[in-house]
Amino acid sequence: EKGREETKQALLISFALNQAKAGQEDALTVWDRIYQPTVFFVGKADDLSIYDYLKVAKKVLGETLKINDLSDDIKIDQFIAEVKTLPAPKISSSFVLETEDPSKVTKAFRFMGQRFIPDSYMFQQLVFPKIQNYTGGGAKPFTAETIETLNGARTVRAFPMGLDVTAVLGSQRAKDLLDKQKNSSYEQYEEQFQKLKSEFASLPQEQWAENLYWSWLYSLLPTLTVKGSGYPVFMQQENWLDKDLNTFLGSWAELRHDTILYAKQSYTGIGITSIDQPKPEIEDRGFVEPNAEAYARLASLAKFMREGLESRNLLGAEYKDKLTKMEETLLKLKEISEKELTNKKLEKPDYDFIKGIGGTLESLVTFSLEKISKITSETDTKMEIVADVHTDGNTKQVLEEGVGKPMNLLVIVKEGSNIYLTSGAVFSYYEFKQSMSDRLTDEKWQQMTKPSLPEFISSFVTNALFLPR
């Protein structure tokens, strides 16, 4: 009976939006004008929407929708039966008991539903109850928690990790780290992992261009590839794989932060270095981390965002100019990277560009006072951000992903017959558990003492406190 009443309420909302006016426009048109830009940024709703309900209602109740039809329980039951045949959400964003079928208890109507995102989907597939008992020995790893189940107390995989995402997307180094730290030592983990890895490896190219969220992840994929012959020696080392994992995860944490209002949560920098001056006649020479493919994809992302917003009449002149300059900057970084990889001599304009990269990047995120006063606060001027990305109802904790202040990375670079010690910034990436009742805000994160850094970055970071996983 409760389900029938809630269905009637959802249909009332759908009928009202379908028939009402907002000024001179149809209310549904106004709703869609709000919904579609968020689809472009993050994706379609993972739950049943107004469009789903209206389509089924017209099939069951007739093209001319009438409020009186909602009093006919036989027709409402027919409607419910038809809705049950629609696809279930892929991500459970509420508490589900181990005896319940998530596809049934989480299928529901949402006025403006949260969106399907691939990493939350991975998380959902890699925690209890999909993943069962811990099989490793010794101290429990980061992902393990002992919870009460129908079969008594069990130690299960209650938390996912950022490394799950990078491993599923093809990083063997990430998978090795999960194995080494026993974060993959669970019943069914390997089967679920291989299933996900195959699923994402076989995705068509157009899937990665579906929206800005997918495109951002696609832009980061080159950081997960092993750099072989032809790349600088420092990029061929294992600790550079760890540095690149740190880069991916730092940027991914920013992505989750920026989409936290829309992305559906699961339950249970590119470094540019400046060179010391070995020769007086050459001033402020520099070296770009030669990841040409990453710069090319980021340039395409900037173009995709500019054209997508412009086609929807949502792009002001100032923002269009910033996105255009960002694309140009990234293409220039790609060009310089290709010169470095083919041992071509950099010219003075290239060095001048590198010398000014700090000012260039700052200008890309500096807006007029009018815009700044409307869309930013002092908190937004700082790099430190945090976002909770997964909830475990058993322990009443959430998984937080954060970025702190940048760290300084020293790299030895060979240029021609000369060897230089270079210095550049990299992400400081954090992953930790936090009480569900005290989810962190950026303001609190920026003021608090930071937790330990993940252990895997100890291969390239010194004088820091690391957290065994």
TORKEKOL-139970 format. One record per residue (C-alpha): x, y, z; residue in three letters. Coordinates in steps of 0.001 Angstrom, whole numbers, padded with zeros to 6 digits, always signed. Example, Ala and Ser with C-alpha at 12.3 -4.5 7.8 and 13.67 -1.06 7.14 Angstrom:
<pts>
+012300-004500+007800ALA
+013670-001060+007140SER
</pts>
This chain:
<pts>
+000000+000000+000000GLU
+002847+002371+000866LYS
+004467+001687-002499GLY
+001224+002477-004285ARG
+000838+005809-002463GLU
+004447+006807-003172GLU
+003948+005891-006821THR
+000902+008158-006963LYS
+002952+010989-005450GLN
+005680+010522-008074ALA
+003053+010485-010824LEU
+001492+013686-009456LEU
+004893+015389-009726ILE
+005340+014068-013258SER
+001833+015096-014352PHE
+002218+018553-012844ALA
+005546+019147-014578LEU
+004126+017848-017851ASN
+001074+020130-017756GLN
+002106+023249-015837ALA
+003569+026489-017162LYS
+006553+028440-015879ALA
+005796+031891-017189GLY
+005283+031446-020921GLN
+007146+028146-021105GLU
+006166+024579-020370ASP
+007442+023606-016928ALA
+008983+020432-018377LEU
+011012+022563-020804THR
+012404+024611-017924VAL
+013191+021442-015953TRP
+014979+019984-018964ASP
+017008+023177-019399ARG
+018369+022621-015881ILE
+018798+018866-016278TYR
+020589+018707-019638GLN
+023650+020825-018702PRO
+024211+018540-015699THR
+023981+015564-018066VAL
+026723+017164-020153PHE
+028910+017623-017077PHE
+028307+014370-015176VAL
+025876+012119-017053GLY
+022314+010874-016982LYS
+020444+010080-013773ALA
+021005+006554-012497ASP
+017444+006389-011164ASP
+014041+006493-012835LEU
+013226+010005-014005SER
+010239+012095-014971ILE
+010755+011005-018576TYR
+010595+007324-017558ASP
+007408+007818-015557TYR
+005677+009886-018240LEU
+006508+007345-020932LYS
+005115+004426-018925VAL
+002106+006477-017754ALA
+001109+007279-021337LYS
+001443+003595-022238LYS
-000679+002381-019323VAL
-003050+005300-018681LEU
-003308+006739-022189GLY
-001767+009681-024004GLU
-004063+012167-022270THR
-002908+011990-018691LEU
-005639+012735-016163LYS
-005322+013222-012423ILE
-008478+011115-011906ASN
-006621+008062-013222ASP
-004542+008083-010043LEU
-007589+006945-008056SER
-007792+003724-010075ASP
-005690+001236-008072ASP
-005904-001384-010834ILE
-004262+000996-013312LYS
-001703+002088-010696ILE
-000775-001548-010101ASP
-000429-002018-013873GLN
+001821+001035-013936PHE
+003960-000342-011073ILE
+004301-003701-012843ALA
+005462-001954-016022GLU
+007938+000262-014160VAL
+009468-002811-012522LYS
+010595-003957-015978THR
+012715-000819-016451LEU
+016490-000988-015856PRO
+017543-000920-012209ALA
+020122+001594-010970PRO
+023710+000387-011292LYS
+024790+002137-008095ILE
+023164+001722-004692SER
+023239+005063-002896SER
+021354+003937+000199SER
+021649+001260+002852PHE
+020757-002217+001606VAL
+020665-005325+003800LEU
+022712-008327+002651GLU
+019485-010322+002197THR
+017950-007702-000090GLU
+018285-007374-003847ASP
+019697-003880-004503PRO
+018141-003804-007974SER
+014692-004082-006387LYS
+014912-002042-003196VAL
+016804+000867-004754THR
+014728+001232-007934LYS
+012777+004440-007440ALA
+011686+007767-008911PHE
+013924+010826-008473ARG
+012932+014368-009434PHE
+016541+015221-010291MET
+018403+011981-009671GLY
+022087+011544-008943GLN
+024204+010432-011864ARG
+025883+007208-012821PHE
+029660+007575-012664ILE
+032042+004746-013548PRO
+034220+004834-010429ASP
+031249+004570-008037SER
+030068+001631-010125TYR
+033499-000001-009666MET
+033336+000626-005929PHE
+029884-000958-005716GLN
+031208-004089-007396GLN
+034295-004344-005187LEU
+032832-004229-001662VAL
+030586-006444+000462PHE
+028343-008241-000388PRO
+029847-008645-003888LYS
+033199-009264-002189ILE
+033150-011636+000753GLN
+035520-012833+003486ASN
+039067-011608+004020TYR
+041562-014375+003224THR
+044836-012687+004116GLY
+046704-013079+007360GLY
+048152-010666+009890GLY
+046849-007186+010504ALA
+043718-006151+008632LYS
+044374-004023+005523PRO
+042788-000616+004909PHE
+039772-002074+003080THR
+038813-004653+005750ALA
+036289-004249+008544GLU
+034718-006809+010846THR
+030935-006567+010658ILE
+027923-008464+011942GLU
+026192-010559+009274THR
+023572-013309+009160LEU
+026440-015766+009593ASN
+027933-013961+012574GLY
+030910-011619+012724ALA
+032930-011603+009504ARG
+035857-009614+008204THR
+034866-008381+004749VAL
+035858-005773+002195ARG
+033841-002842+003530ALA
+035826-000106+001786PHE
+037132+000368-001740PRO
+040260+002371-002614MET
+041340+004818-005263GLY
+043822+002151-006393LEU
+040822-000002-007372ASP
+039921+002582-009995VAL
+043408+002796-011474THR
+043808-000995-011445ALA
+040481-001578-013216VAL
+041476+001020-015811LEU
+044630-000895-016646GLY
+047401-000057-014173SER
+049281-003255-013327GLN
+051303-001283-010783ARG
+048088-000379-008931ALA
+046996-004038-008943LYS
+050419-005095-007636ASP
+050100-002589-004795LEU
+046619-003856-003909LEU
+047953-007417-003853ASP
+051053-006515-001840LYS
+049007-004691+000802GLN
+046433-007546+000889LYS
+043666-005170-000165ASN
+042689-007744-002794SER
+042869-010766-000447SER
+039153-011541-000363TYR
+036811-014194-001659GLU
+035413-013188-005075GLN
+037690-010150-005407TYR
+039741-011510-008307GLU
+036657-012634-010217GLU
+034920-009291-009767GLN
+038084-007362-010594PHE
+038747-009259-013834GLN
+035104-008844-014848LYS
+035327-005068-014351LEU
+038696-004793-016053LYS
+037369-006592-019145SER
+034213-004503-019125GLU
+036088-001201-019133PHE
+038777-002381-021556ALA
+036075-003216-024118SER
+034185+000077-023899LEU
+033697+001808-027263PRO
+035535+005063-027836GLN
+032316+007083-027840GLU
+031610+006036-024236GLN
+034637+008022-023056TRP
+033247+011115-024813ALA
+029731+010782-023371GLU
+030172+013679-020947ASN
+032829+015767-019231LEU
+033215+013318-016327TYR
+034060+010389-018593TRP
+036294+012621-020731SER
+038240+013774-017663TRP
+038962+010152-016738LEU
+039939+009449-020359TYR
+042386+012352-020249SER
+044083+010788-017217LEU
+044515+007306-018729LEU
+047942+008063-020301PRO
+049352+008537-016790THR
+048687+004824-016173LEU
+050764+003530-019086THR
+054285+002168-018623VAL
+056823+004522-020192LYS
+059386+002517-022153GLY
+062202+003233-024574SER
+062131+006737-025997GLY
+061076+008382-022743TYR
+063531+010020-020347PRO
+065264+007517-018073VAL
+063537+008886-014974PHE
+060127+008137-016514MET
+061081+004495-017086GLN
+061552+003774-013369GLN
+059053+001996-011137GLU
+058840+004961-008795ASN
+057654+007071-011741TRP
+054708+004686-012054LEU
+053958+005535-008425ASP
+054295+009242-009164LYS
+051864+008870-012073ASP
+049412+006914-009883LEU
+049601+009785-007411ASN
+048904+012230-010258THR
+045889+010254-011468PHE
+044448+009899-007971LEU
+045033+013555-007080GLY
+043209+014697-010211SER
+040473+012091-009672TRP
+039969+013408-006119ALA
+039469+016881-007615GLU
+036984+015440-010110LEU
+034942+013794-007355ARG
+035053+017014-005352HIS
+033820+019118-008266ASP
+030899+016799-009023THR
+029896+015874-005470ILE
+026400+017388-005789LEU
+025543+015335-008883TYR
+027660+012155-008840ALA
+026065+009117-007240LYS
+028085+007836-004306GLN
+028480+004123-003757SER
+027623+002629-000434TYR
+028613-000544+001881THR
+048803+018139-012133GLY
+050741+017547-014551ILE
+054190+018474-013377GLY
+056142+021073-015245ILE
+059644+021553-013936THR
+062010+024494-014103SER
+065749+023977-014568ILE
+068590+025543-012615ASP
+070719+027846-014751GLN
+073909+026014-015759PRO
+074867+028575-018384LYS
+074691+032326-017784PRO
+073697+033092-021361GLU
+070491+031031-021118ILE
+067956+032325-018625GLU
+065202+030373-016911ASP
+065376+027288-019068ARG
+062823+024603-018387GLY
+061674+021071-019088PHE
+058133+019776-019594VAL
+057192+016319-018361GLU
+056782+014745-021817PRO
+053374+013119-021554ASN
+052159+014282-024946ALA
+049098+012038-025053GLU
+047802+013383-021732ALA
+048178+016990-022920TYR
+046416+016154-026206ALA
+043473+014591-024381ARG
+043234+017470-021911LEU
+043220+019905-024838ALA
+040364+017931-026404SER
+038549+018034-023055LEU
+038848+021841-022919ALA
+037535+022061-026489LYS
+034708+019609-025732PHE
+033663+021692-022719MET
+033819+024978-024635ARG
+031840+023725-027624GLU
+029332+021858-025452GLY
+028537+024858-023278LEU
+028521+027227-026238GLU
+026019+025050-028126SER
+023739+025271-025092ARG
+024099+029069-024842ASN
+025702+028671-021419LEU
+029153+030102-022101LEU
+029938+033738-021374GLY
+032708+035534-023260ALA
+035154+035453-020328GLU
+034770+031702-019804TYR
+035047+031034-023534LYS
+038315+032955-023627ASP
+039722+030969-020680LYS
+038814+027607-022217LEU
+040264+028636-025581THR
+043535+029680-023955LYS
+043609+026487-021911MET
+043320+024425-025083GLU
+046105+026451-026717GLU
+048323+026056-023654THR
+047852+022288-023561LEU
+048559+021940-027283LEU
+051783+023896-026794LYS
+052778+021543-023964LEU
+052053+018634-026299LYS
+054248+020205-028983GLU
+057162+020750-026586ILE
+056777+017203-025232SER
+057021+015762-028727GLU
+060207+017745-029348LYS
+061707+016411-026134GLU
+060767+012814-026982LEU
+062340+013069-030438THR
+065467+014867-029144ASN
+064697+018027-031075LYS
+066272+021205-029741LYS
+063910+023548-027947LEU
+063930+027089-029301GLU
+063845+030343-027371LYS
+060023+030698-027774PRO
+059667+027254-026176ASP
+061818+028263-023212TYR
+059942+031549-022944ASP
+056670+029641-022844PHE
+057939+027360-020070ILE
+059326+030348-018171LYS
+055884+031953-018185GLY
+053858+028814-017469ILE
+053151+029832-013871GLY
+051623+033118-014937GLY
+049760+031413-017767THR
+048144+028858-015471LEU
+047282+031535-012926GLU
+045615+033641-015605SER
+043450+030686-016636LEU
+041843+030551-013200VAL
+041739+034294-012526THR
+038414+035925-013359PHE
+036988+039412-013209SER
+035932+040715-009801LEU
+032292+040542-010879GLU
+032561+036809-011601LYS
+034727+036022-008563ILE
+032253+037650-006174SER
+029445+035469-007562LYS
+031051+032045-007842ILE
+034000+031801-005447THR
+034999+032208-001822SER
+038374+032375-000116GLU
+038212+028611+000351THR
+038158+028187-003432ASP
+041491+030000-003799THR
+043314+027159-002027LYS
+044355+023888-003599MET
+043307+021767-000617GLU
+039980+020016-001281ILE
+038231+016919+000033VAL
+035240+014758-000928ALA
+033579+011696+000595ASP
+033108+009087-002133VAL
+031778+005953-000425HIS
+029692+005145+002659THR
+029872+002026+004832ASP
+026724+001706+006918GLY
+028231-001082+008995ASN
+030959+001021+010579THR
+029167+004350+010059LYS
+032211+005651+008222GLN
+032840+007243+004837VAL
+035834+007092+002519LEU
+037361+010526+002019GLU
+039578+011474-000925GLU
+041607+014645-000542GLY
+044272+016837-002061VAL
+046618+018880+000103GLY
+049268+021449-000637LYS
+051560+020523-003555PRO
+054828+018722-002920MET
+058148+019534-004590ASN
+059621+016836-006826LEU
+063291+016751-007858LEU
+064138+015008-011126VAL
+067461+014566-012963ILE
+066975+015412-016630VAL
+069339+014963-019547LYS
+069137+017617-022234GLU
+071592+017186-025056GLY
+074956+016396-023473SER
+074049+018176-020233ASN
+072452+016831-017071ILE
+070284+019073-014891TYR
+068579+018787-011531LEU
+065017+019991-012030THR
+062264+020872-009606SER
+058483+020816-010040GLY
+055219+020401-008160ALA
+053177+017217-007728VAL
+049928+016398-005955PHE
+049755+015430-002309SER
+046958+012848-002325TYR
+045143+011570+000756TYR
+042741+008679+001328GLU
+041257+007989+004751PHE
+038141+007030+006688LYS
+035966+009550+008474GLN
+032877+009336+010683SER
+029688+009345+008629MET
+028264+012005+010945SER
+031236+014297+010323ASP
+031785+014382+006583ARG
+034481+016938+005888LEU
+034045+020287+004166THR
+036873+022060+002356ASP
+036981+024651+005123GLU
+037517+022036+007813LYS
+039979+020078+005671TRP
+042089+023164+005055GLN
+042337+023892+008766GLN
+042911+020398+010144MET
+046145+018454+010565THR
+046423+016128+007590LYS
+046384+012332+007957PRO
+049179+010099+006719SER
+050021+009886+003037LEU
+049495+006546+001246PRO
+052438+004215+001615GLU
+053017+003660-002100PHE
+054310+007214-002650ILE
+057242+006525-000299SER
+059102+005357-003417SER
+059502+008987-004484PHE
+058685+011059-001382VAL
+060918+011405+001693THR
+060516+013028+005103ASN
+056787+012284+005254ALA
+054511+010154+007421LEU
+053093+007207+005499PHE
+050107+005049+006286LEU
+050527+001274+005804PRO
+047623-000085+003793ARG
</pts>
